[in-house]
Amino acid sequence: MAIVPNPYKTTGFLGWIDDRFPLTKLWKDHLSEYYAPKNFNFWYYFGSLALLVLVNQLITGIVLTMHYKPGAETAFDSVEYIMRDVPWGNIIRYMHSTGASAFFIVVFMHMYRGLLYGSYKKPRELIWVFGALIFLVLMAEAFCGYVLPWGNMSYWGAQVIISLFGTIPVIGPDVVIWVQGDYSPADATLNRLFSLHVIALPFVLVGLVVAHLIALHEVGSNNPDGVEIKKHKDKATGIPLDGIPFHPYYTVKDIVGVTVFLMIFAGIIFWAPDGGGYFLEKPNFTPASAINTPEHITPAWYFGSFYAILRATPPLFGSALPGVIAMFGAVLVIFFVPWLDRSPVKSIRYKGPLFKIALTLFTIAFIALSYYGMQPPSPLGKLVSQIGSVVYFLFFFLMPVYTKMDSYKTEPERVTHDAH
């Protein structure tokens, strides 16, 4: 019986490691011999940028944790200490706070690319579900981090969001006390949110990112044409004809996206770290006060669309429960997109006018909701938010109908554009 040679066999110190840990195999399977479609475009920068921002958040978060002191009497002062007395503390804090907004920007763009090119359709349903879970955990992580500085907006934001649990029938008030650990946000609340923010949720988030990447590399990457490159392989080598090794081609190409991103990121950190009041709100530069309510309580900008849906939903018998259900439903419905889309093609390039109109209206609605979710309540804001909420949900609920009725172009057998 012939012995099959190990294709990953190495020598020397690397060989010693490979005999005990599949380092070379991992490198080849996920980088140098992972074949990605050769027609990736601008939209495919955002996956790698999301990983970059995740690393930034983890590293800067570790440094901030060394100096932060959770507690109603110590949290705000410890942040001020970081900003004023810790060497490079202000830069590290701004890298973390700006990184939170950058994380949501690249994740929103990454998810939008999935909608454009049908990256959720068979066989990539699980990739999308893992991505939706990442988004859900990211929202929880961001909320916890938003409260920790214990500025006045942080305090009242926590008060508003945690009070939403009070809308649950019968057990609501008890759930609120259980979540915040006291009758109002205080030491126990900060300690719980701090534990979640620096230990529990990061572990879950990193685990989901790893699962997301494993699932992606198992079935292969989608592309702007929605064509499966594994269908056409070189008969001699088994290599996809329309694929190129991720390394060095896309690792080098990603340097362009990373460079542009870091230039913008650095510009914001050095010249506009508050992001015009969107990344760091002015009321959060004053300590938390239970008797000094901010003139207008708003969530962080990345929660604006969902907060607008909450405010736009009419109460039922004086309870905000319908709004809470609508707000959480707006997030949960994202999980079901792979089974709602009935179109026979993946990419928007080959979808008909109905899907394109629906996606355009959805995009406008989401932007409008995000804007009015951060504005003071007004009759116009309420009307726009209600219309936007209806459009948002109809995009998903009617997807099985308009994707089935739509007209489509024939998908090509192979990718039609070489981006290199």
C-alpha positions in Angstrom: 0.0 0.0 0.0 1.5 3.3 -1.1 2.0 6.0 1.5 0.4 9.3 0.5 2.9 12.2 1.0 1.8 15.0 3.2 1.3 18.1 1.0 1.9 20.4 3.9 5.2 18.8 5.0 7.8 21.3 6.1 11.3 21.0 7.7 13.3 22.7 10.4 11.6 24.6 13.2 8.5 25.1 11.2 8.3 21.4 10.5 8.5 20.8 14.3 5.6 23.1 14.8 3.6 21.6 12.0 4.0 18.1 13.5 2.2 19.4 16.6 0.0 22.2 15.2 -1.3 22.7 11.6 0.2 26.1 11.1 1.2 25.7 7.5 -2.0 23.9 6.7 -4.0 26.8 8.2 -2.0 29.3 6.2 -2.5 27.5 2.9 -6.2 26.6 3.5 -7.2 30.1 4.5 -4.8 32.4 2.7 -2.2 31.2 0.1 -4.3 28.4 -1.3 -7.8 29.8 -0.6 -9.1 30.8 -4.0 -11.3 33.8 -4.1 -13.2 35.1 -7.1 -11.0 37.4 -9.2 -13.7 40.1 -9.7 -13.9 41.5 -6.1 -14.6 45.2 -6.2 -14.7 48.2 -3.8 -17.5 46.6 -1.6 -15.2 43.7 -0.6 -12.9 46.0 1.4 -15.3 46.2 4.3 -14.9 42.6 5.5 -11.1 43.1 6.1 -11.7 46.5 7.5 -14.2 45.1 10.1 -11.4 42.7 11.2 -9.0 45.6 11.5 -11.4 47.6 13.6 -12.1 44.6 15.8 -8.4 44.3 16.5 -8.2 48.0 17.3 -11.1 47.8 19.7 -9.6 44.8 21.5 -6.2 46.3 21.9 -7.3 49.8 22.9 -10.0 48.3 25.2 -7.3 46.3 27.1 -5.3 49.4 27.7 -8.3 51.4 28.8 -9.4 48.6 31.2 -6.0 49.0 33.0 -7.1 52.5 34.1 -10.9 52.5 34.2 -12.7 52.1 37.5 -16.3 51.0 37.3 -18.5 52.7 39.9 -20.9 55.7 40.1 -18.3 57.7 42.0 -15.2 56.7 40.1 -16.1 55.9 36.4 -16.3 59.5 35.1 -13.2 60.6 37.0 -11.2 57.6 35.8 -12.0 58.5 32.2 -10.8 62.0 32.9 -7.7 60.6 34.4 -7.1 58.5 31.2 -7.6 61.6 29.1 -5.4 63.9 31.1 -2.8 62.0 32.9 -2.2 58.6 31.2 0.6 58.9 28.6 -1.2 58.8 25.2 -4.4 58.1 27.1 -6.5 60.7 25.1 -5.4 59.1 21.8 -6.1 55.6 23.0 -9.5 56.7 24.3 -10.4 58.4 21.0 -9.2 55.4 19.0 -11.6 53.3 21.0 -14.6 55.7 20.9 -14.1 56.5 17.2 -13.4 52.8 16.6 -16.9 52.0 17.9 -18.5 54.2 15.2 -16.1 53.0 12.6 -17.1 49.4 13.5 -20.7 50.1 12.7 -19.9 52.0 9.5 -17.9 49.1 8.0 -20.4 46.5 9.3 -23.3 48.4 7.8 -21.5 48.6 4.5 -20.5 44.9 4.7 -24.1 43.9 5.3 -25.4 46.1 2.5 -22.9 44.5 0.1 -24.5 41.2 1.2 -27.9 42.5 0.1 -26.5 43.8 -3.2 -24.9 40.6 -4.3 -27.1 38.0 -2.6 -24.3 36.7 -0.3 -27.0 35.2 1.9 -28.4 32.8 -0.6 -27.6 29.1 -0.8 -25.1 27.8 0.2 -24.2 30.8 2.3 -27.2 31.0 4.6 -25.2 30.1 7.7 -22.6 32.8 6.9 -25.4 35.4 6.9 -26.8 34.0 10.2 -23.4 34.2 11.9 -23.1 37.8 10.5 -26.5 38.7 11.9 -25.5 37.3 15.3 -22.3 39.3 15.2 -24.4 42.4 14.5 -26.7 41.6 17.5 -23.8 41.0 19.9 -22.0 44.2 18.5 -25.1 46.2 19.4 -25.1 44.8 23.0 -21.3 45.4 23.2 -21.7 49.0 22.0 -24.5 49.8 24.5 -22.5 48.5 27.4 -19.5 50.6 26.2 -21.7 53.6 25.7 -22.7 53.6 29.4 -19.3 53.0 31.0 -17.9 56.6 30.7 -20.8 57.6 33.0 -21.3 61.0 31.4 -24.7 62.5 31.7 -25.9 61.2 28.3 -24.6 57.7 29.2 -26.6 57.7 32.5 -29.8 58.8 30.9 -29.3 56.6 27.9 -29.0 53.6 30.2 -32.1 54.8 32.1 -34.1 54.9 28.9 -32.9 51.7 27.3 -33.1 49.6 30.5 -36.5 50.9 31.3 -37.7 49.3 28.0 -37.6 46.0 29.8 -40.3 47.4 32.1 -42.8 47.1 29.2 -42.8 43.3 29.5 -46.2 42.3 31.0 -46.3 41.2 34.7 -42.5 40.7 35.2 -41.3 43.9 33.5 -40.5 46.0 36.7 -38.7 43.0 38.3 -36.6 42.5 35.1 -35.5 46.1 35.2 -34.3 45.8 38.8 -32.6 42.5 38.0 -30.8 44.0 34.9 -29.5 47.2 36.6 -29.0 45.5 40.0 -30.6 48.5 41.8 -33.7 50.7 41.7 -31.8 53.0 39.3 -28.6 52.9 37.3 -25.8 52.9 39.9 -22.6 50.9 41.0 -24.2 47.5 40.4 -25.3 48.6 36.9 -21.8 49.7 35.9 -20.1 46.6 37.3 -22.5 44.4 35.3 -22.1 46.3 32.1 -18.3 46.4 32.6 -18.1 42.7 33.0 -20.2 42.1 29.9 -18.3 44.7 27.9 -14.7 43.5 28.7 -15.2 39.7 29.2 -18.4 38.0 28.2 -19.4 39.8 25.0 -15.9 40.1 23.4 -15.5 36.3 23.8 -18.8 35.7 22.1 -18.0 38.3 19.4 -14.6 36.8 18.6 -16.1 33.3 18.6 -18.8 34.3 16.1 -16.2 36.1 13.9 -14.2 32.9 13.8 -17.3 30.8 13.0 -18.3 33.4 10.3 -14.8 33.0 8.6 -14.8 29.2 8.9 -18.2 29.0 7.3 -17.1 31.4 4.6 -14.0 29.4 3.7 -16.0 26.2 3.7 -18.4 27.2 1.0 -16.3 29.9 -0.7 -16.7 33.6 -1.2 -19.5 35.1 -3.3 -18.8 37.7 -5.9 -20.5 40.7 -7.7 -21.8 38.3 -10.4 -23.1 35.8 -7.9 -21.4 33.0 -9.9 -20.1 29.9 -8.1 -16.5 29.7 -9.2 -16.2 26.1 -8.0 -18.3 25.0 -10.9 -15.4 25.6 -13.4 -12.1 24.1 -12.3 -8.9 23.3 -14.1 -9.0 19.6 -14.8 -5.4 19.0 -14.0 -5.1 21.0 -10.8 -8.7 21.4 -9.5 -8.1 25.1 -9.1 -11.1 27.3 -10.0 -10.6 29.0 -13.3 -12.1 32.3 -12.1 -10.3 32.2 -8.7 -7.0 33.6 -7.5 -5.2 32.9 -4.2 -6.3 35.3 -1.5 -2.7 35.8 -0.6 -0.9 37.6 -2.0 -3.5 39.1 -4.4 -6.2 40.3 -2.0 -4.0 40.8 1.1 -2.0 43.3 -1.0 -5.1 44.8 -2.5 -6.6 45.2 1.0 -3.6 47.4 1.9 -5.1 50.1 -0.3 -8.4 50.0 1.6 -6.6 49.8 4.9 -4.4 52.8 4.0 -7.3 55.0 3.0 -9.3 53.9 6.1 -6.4 54.6 8.5 -5.9 58.1 7.0 -9.6 59.0 7.5 -9.5 57.3 10.9 -6.4 59.3 12.0 -7.9 62.5 10.7 -11.0 62.1 12.8 -9.0 61.1 15.9 -6.6 64.1 15.7 -9.0 66.8 14.4 -12.6 65.8 15.1 -12.6 63.1 17.8 -16.2 63.9 18.8 -17.3 63.3 15.2 -19.3 66.6 15.3 -21.2 65.4 18.3 -22.2 62.1 16.8 -19.3 60.0 18.1 -19.1 61.7 21.5 -22.1 63.8 22.6 -21.5 67.1 24.4 -23.6 66.0 27.5 -21.3 63.1 27.9 -18.5 65.5 28.8 -20.3 66.3 32.1 -20.7 63.8 35.0 -23.8 61.7 35.3 -26.6 63.4 37.3 -29.9 62.0 38.3 -31.3 65.6 38.6 -29.9 67.2 35.5 -31.7 65.7 32.5 -30.1 66.4 29.1 -32.2 68.7 26.9 -32.6 65.9 24.4 -31.9 62.3 25.1 -30.6 60.4 22.1 -28.9 57.1 21.5 -25.6 56.7 19.7 -26.0 57.4 16.0 -25.8 53.7 15.1 -28.9 53.0 17.1 -30.8 55.9 15.6 -32.8 53.9 13.1 -34.0 51.4 15.6 -34.8 54.1 18.2 -36.8 56.0 15.5 -38.9 52.8 15.0 -39.5 52.6 18.7 -40.7 56.2 18.9 -42.8 55.9 15.7 -44.8 52.9 16.9 -48.0 54.0 18.7 -48.4 52.8 22.3 -51.0 50.2 23.2 -53.1 50.9 26.3 -50.4 53.4 27.5 -47.7 50.8 27.1 -44.6 51.2 24.9 -44.5 47.4 24.4 -45.5 47.5 20.7 -42.6 49.9 20.0 -40.2 47.7 21.9 -41.4 44.7 19.9 -41.0 46.6 16.6 -37.5 47.8 17.6 -36.2 44.3 18.4 -38.2 42.9 15.5 -36.3 45.3 13.1 -33.1 43.5 14.1 -34.4 40.0 14.3 -36.0 40.0 10.8 -32.5 40.4 9.3 -31.8 36.7 10.3 -34.5 35.5 7.9 -33.4 37.2 4.7 -31.9 34.0 3.2 -35.4 32.4 3.3 -37.4 35.4 2.3 -35.6 36.1 -1.0 -37.1 33.8 -3.6 -35.2 35.2 -6.6 -33.4 32.6 -8.9 -30.3 34.8 -9.1 -28.0 36.3 -6.4 -26.6 39.5 -7.7 -28.5 42.8 -8.1 -26.8 43.0 -11.6 -29.2 40.3 -12.8 -32.3 41.1 -10.7 -35.2 43.1 -12.0 -36.7 46.5 -11.3 -38.9 45.4 -8.4 -35.9 44.4 -6.2 -33.9 47.4 -7.2 -36.8 49.8 -6.3 -37.4 47.9 -3.0 -33.7 48.1 -2.0 -33.6 51.8 -3.0 -36.6 52.6 -0.8 -35.2 50.5 2.0 -31.9 52.5 1.8 -33.7 55.8 1.9 -35.9 54.7 4.8 -32.9 53.4 6.8 -31.0 56.7 6.4 -34.1 58.8 7.2 -34.8 56.7 10.3 -31.2 57.0 11.4 -31.4 60.8 11.1 -34.7 61.4 12.8 -33.8 58.9 15.5 -31.2 61.4 16.7 -33.4 64.5 16.4 -35.7 65.9 19.0 -39.3 64.7 18.6 -41.3 66.7 16.1 -44.5 66.2 14.0 -42.4 65.9 10.8 -39.9 63.5 12.4 -42.7 61.4 13.7 -44.4 61.2 10.2 -41.2 60.4 8.4 -40.2 57.8 11.0 -43.6 56.1 10.7 -43.4 56.0 6.9 -39.8 54.8 7.1 -40.7 52.1 9.6 -43.4 50.8 7.3 -41.0 50.8 4.3 -38.3 49.1 6.5 -40.6 46.2 7.4 -42.3 45.9 4.0 -38.9 45.4 2.4 -38.5 42.2 4.4 -42.2 41.0 4.7 -42.9 41.5 1.0 -39.6 40.1 -0.2 -41.1 36.6 -1.0 -43.7 38.3 -3.2 -41.7 40.9 -5.2 -38.6 38.6 -5.6 -40.9 35.9 -7.0 -42.8 38.3 -9.3 -39.7 40.2 -10.6 -38.0 39.7 -13.9 -34.4 38.6 -14.2 -31.5 38.5 -16.5 -29.7 35.2 -17.1 -26.7 34.7 -14.8 -23.4 34.2 -16.7 -21.7 30.8 -16.4 -18.4 32.5 -15.3 -17.5 35.9 -13.8 -17.7 38.7 -16.3 -15.2 41.2 -14.9 -11.6 40.8 -13.8 -10.9 43.5 -11.2 -7.1 43.2 -11.7 
